[in-house]
C-alpha cells in the first residue's frame, strides 16, 4: 500500500509505479507523477505515432522483457491513457488494432 501524499512523491516513484498491481491506484499515481516525468525517469523512447496515439518503449530493467506502452490523449477530456501492449509491437497502428480486438483505427470515427 502507498502511504504518502501527492506532495510526497519523490524522483524515484516512477520505478515503484511499475510494481503497483492495482489499476485504479496506478492511474492515480500516473496522474500525480505526470506522464512526462515518468517517461524521463524510466528512459522511455517513442517508437511510433498514429493520430493521438504514441507507441513507447521502456528498456528499464523493470521487467523480464521490454515494456511497450500505447499512450493516448483523449480528445474530449485531455486525459492521458496508457496501456501495456506486447513487446513485439512495432507500430502505433498495430498496437491500437491489438487493443481494440482487431479493429483497425482507420475504421474509428475521428473526434473533433
N, C-alpha and C positions, 0 to 999 in steps of 0.2 A: 504494500500500500504506500502511496506517495503522501508524505506528510510535510508539505511546505506550501506557502502562499505563492501566488503568481510572482510577487516581487522577489521571492526567494530562489528563483531559477538561476543557476549559475551556468558557466560556459560548458559544463560537461553534461548537462541534462539531455542533450540530443542523443548521446550514446545510450543513456538509460531508457530513452524513449523506445529504442529498438527491442528492449527486453519486456516492455509492457504488453500484456496479452488482452487486457480489457479494451475493447474497441472504442467505447464511449470515452473512457479516460484518455486513451491515446489521442483521440480527436481534440479533446480539451487541451491536452499538452501541446499538440501541433499548433493550435491557435495561439496559445500562450507564448510558446518559444518563438514561433514565427517560421514560416517556410524558408525564407532566405537564410536565416541563421542556421537552421537545420542542415540545409544544403552546404553551407560554408563549412560548418564543423565536421560534417561527415564526408567532405570532399566529393560531393556529387558532381557528375558531369551530365550535360544534356546530350542525349543520343539523337533525338529527332523531335520534330514538332508537326502537328496537324491541327489546323484551326485553333481552338482554345486549349488544346492538349499538348503536353510535353512528356516525352519519354526520358526518364532519368535513371542513371546507374550510380549506385554507391558501392565502391570497392572496399570499404572498410572491413576489417576482419571481425565483423559483427555477426556473421552467419557462415554456414558451411559453403554457400555459393554466393555469388554477387547478388545484391539486392537491386532489382529493377522495378521502378515505380512509374505509374501513369498519373500525371498531375493534370487536373482540370480546374480552371477558374470558371465558376458558374456565371454565365452572362447576366442572369436576373438578380442574383444576390451578391455577387462579387466574392463569395467564399471560395477558398481553395480546397479541393477534394483530392486526396491521394490514395491510390490503391496499388497494392503489390501485384505484379504480373510475373509470369515465368521468366527466368533469366535468359531464355532463348529468344525473347522478343527483341527485334532489331528496328522496328518502325513503330511510330505512334499509332498509325492507322491499323497495323496488325494487332497492337495491344488493345485498342478501342474495340475492334471486332471481337477479340477474345473475351473481353469484359462483358460485352453485350450478346453473348451466346451465339456468335457467328454472324451477327447483323453488321454489315459494312456501314461505316459512318456516313458514306455518301447518301444513304437512304434516310438519314436523320433530317428532321426539319431544322432549318437554321433559325436560331433565335436572334432577334434584333433588339 
